[in-house]
Amino acid sequence: MQTETLILGAGAAGLFAAGRIKGPALLLDHAKRPGEKIRISGGGRCNFTNLYASAENYISENKHFAKSALAGYNQWDFIEAVDRAGIVWHEKTLGQLFCDGKSSQIVDMLLCDLGDTELMLGTRIDSVTHTAEGFVAQTSQGKIRAQNLVVATGGKSIPKMGATGLAYDLARQFGHRITETRAGLVPFTFGDRFALLSGLALPVIARNTRASFREAALFTHRGLSGPAALQLSSYWQPGEHILLDLTPDQDPANLLKSQKKSAGRKQVSTALAQILPPKLVDFLAAEWADLPLTEKLAEQPDRVLEAIGARVKGWELVPQGTEGYRTAEVTVGGVSTEEISSKTMQSTRLPGLYFIGEALDVTGWLGGYNFQWAWSSAAAAARAINAGA
């Protein structure tokens, strides 16, 4: 079988690239259905982009790499495409855009845009080689020859949906470096430490030395989840501590000192329960045994109340780890951008070879940023291929 452009991976990036490439193209995936991560995203409503997407919302060894692609095809361009398709959407929070209906609407839109591009599903990729005539892919459906190869097979996140390290294997084969990879946008694990708090959510500021996020945190049987924890996980390394500000809008030390003057017979924990969930306060009274949370306010010098307030504003925790790729929304790291054109996504080592989407060392924040990178990087590759780059 012969085609001009072979696209590996029918996820968000692969589907979008296939719909924008004008010449003969073949889109191939080992899955039975295209766009599986799109279907499950956003609770089934697909958080398809973010109003505030910019290069600052992405992690990469080269912090400037995403700028060109995001400028060439931005969130407003994709919103226009969604509008043209008649898909009704809404902003949920922090610029996050979701379908009013089902996420399958986005998949259907992408499939409608394929035009003459052939879609081959349930097809295993056994090997890919490069010759003077171009690329040769040996698959379970036979041999496929192409002038251009677009690798859009993603990273390692959610292996139960078929995620593999194929993109990394192909990149290494053709001489590209792979940066350190790890699970991102993933819950932290703490054993059963927070089992008594399971299901409790509250607004926090989660931070470490690299990043800070003001969103909700959720205690679970296994550890700490919620948007704040997921965001920070992408900036965390094993063994490091994280800090939680449990009262982003309150000064607990001032509250305690004020209550000491007006209601000194109250327990410290009773006063804290005015600004924290009582269930959490009870837990902290046992967790912070070195602090007198069960004693009367009047008996505490101000320095002790200030120490309690400081702990509330900066609870230091060392996660055991994360839930890993099993539940991770993304892979942090990937194919190094050092030998990839930021304008075209083409390899500077091997003309005709392109890497797009999550396969690259470009990882977005939670909230539609990774889908926007899929659309933007795919559009950049498609433009280059159409121009005969």
Phi, psi and omega in degrees: 000138183237138175211169180276317182228125176254124180250122179261117178109112180258047172268202184301309183293314181297315179298317183292319177297316182300326180283347183249348177280129189271332182276183178303129183213153179229127180252123189235140177208148179279346180284164180275337179229147179278156171064039184296320180290332175295317184299322184268352186288153175059035181063030179090005180243357175059103173279085197280343173194184177223136183300336187252018183300127175207172184299336180292345182266016183232145177258130179195153172302325176254099186293347180264352190301320187287345188302312185296312181295319180294327177287324182288330176210105187254186183298326181291327176296317180288323177300320177299319179295319179296318179296317179299327180280358179076021180272123180274136185222170179212157173269127181272300179196151175052036177080006183281122182257131181233154171291142171292326179265223184264155178296338179298342176296322178292318178300314180299320178299315181295321179294322179295332182278354184295331180060237183273358179295129181277137179250119179246110180256166180062032185243120181277140176259115182270322180195157174225131178231167178232132179234182179297335181272350181132207182264146177230119178252124175267119184233173178291349177256008179113189184271136179235129179250141181207152176280325180241142176235120178251117182264112183227040186268007173073198180250213186260357187290142180056068182297336180296342177266009175100007180296137179222177176263028184303317181301320181290321179297316180293320179299314179298318181302324182261019169091011180267149178273145175252127177287169176301133179245148177202165179291137178232162184048060189221146178295148172278148176251142179223027185064223179257019184305322184254019183304322181292341181260003186308128180095351180277128179235148177200155177288137181217171162247116178259130186211161167216199183286349185253332188204163179214133182226128177257097179207192181275147171243148181230122175279138181230174177298331183261342182164235187230126181229205185088161185306318182298315180292317180299315179301312184292332182301329180290343181250011186253145175241146181308136179092345180279156176266160172236161179237137176244125168267109186279348180225073185304329185254008184231152173251095185297327180296315178297320178300312183297318180292324177293317179293328177300323180284322186265336183211059187297342181279350177292150170287152176305317182297324179296319178294318180297330181293350175285338183236356177229152176303130181307324179298321179289322179298316178300320179295316182293329178299325177276322182294319182259064184296341180280354179245142187276062183290337182263006180258169184285144180301319185297338183273357186255128173294157183302325181297328178288319178296324177292325177293321177295315179299320179295324178293319178297323182276349181206065179287113183274126181228143175244103180299148172292329181170207174232172178286355173076193184297340182305319181241000182296139178280335181214169170253126174276131184094183181149210180295123182301140180276359186297334178237035175236133178290127179288342180271329187238346186068012180273144175296137174273354177270325187220102179303139181095350180258126182233144173235132182222162175072212186293343179300330182278163175282064176218113184234124183270166173292170171291140174120028177099355183291324182287326173294320179297323176295323177300312182294315185292315181291323178295319179296321179297315180295317181297319178300317181295316180295317179296330180274357180074032181300000000 
